[in-house]
């Protein structure tokens, strides 16, 4: 899968913005068929960052969310401003 098939868009909510500022994590809405390794590779290829960890959350609406923790060398706030979130 290519990165544009895996990542749909970043999630902008109060909780997601709080995670960017405090935990160096960013939240994406992803393809329901994507695995953690697919998401990690897609984020690293698309945004040129290093990913430490990926957690998955399936919500009641049928969307799959990926909570991506970036390496401490990269800032989630920088990536979110590049994406136009903040």
N, C-alpha and C positions, 0 to 999 in steps of 0.2 A: 504494500500500500504506500502511496506517496503521501507526503505530509499534508497536502491539501485535501486528501480523502479522509484523513484521520481527524484533523482539528477543524471544527466548524467555526467557532468564534470564542473570544474570551467572555467570561461571565462578569457582569458588572452589578454588584449588589453591595449593600453596606457590610455584610459579613466578608465578602470577597476582598473588598478594599481594605478592611481591617487586617486580613491575613497578609496582604501585600506589605502593609506598613510594619506589622509586628513580627511576623513569622517567616518572611522572605518566601512566601508561597503565592502562586497565581493559579486561578481556576479557569479551566476551559470546558466548553461543551464539545464533546467528541462523538465520533461515530460509535453507535452501540456495539458494533462488531470488533472494535479496536481493543487490543490487549494492552497491558501496562508497558510492555517492551515496545509496541508500536507507537504508543503515545510518547514515551521517552525519546525514541529515535526521531520522531516527527518534530518535537519541540527543539531538540538539539540541532537538527538540520535546518529548520525554518528560521530560528531566531539566534543561532550561533551562541548558545549558552550551554552550560554544563548542568545536568539534572541529577540531583542526589536521590530523589524518591518520588514515586507516583502513587497516589491513593485514588480509588475509584468510588464514586457515589452514584447510584441509580435512584432517580427521584420517581415520585408517583405519576408524573406526566409522561414517563417513558424516555426521558432524556438521561444521557450518561454524562456525568461530570468527572473531570480529572483534576485533582488537586496536586499541582506539581511544585515540589520543593526544589528551589534552585541552590546551586553550590554557593558557598559564602563568598566566592570571588566575584559573583554576579549579583546584581541587585534587582529584585522584582519590581521595585519602583521605577528603575530605568527602563525595564522592558515594558511596563504598563504605560509609561509616558510615550514610548515609541509606538505602542499600539493605539494610543489615543484614548486610553481608559481614564486617566487622571488629568 
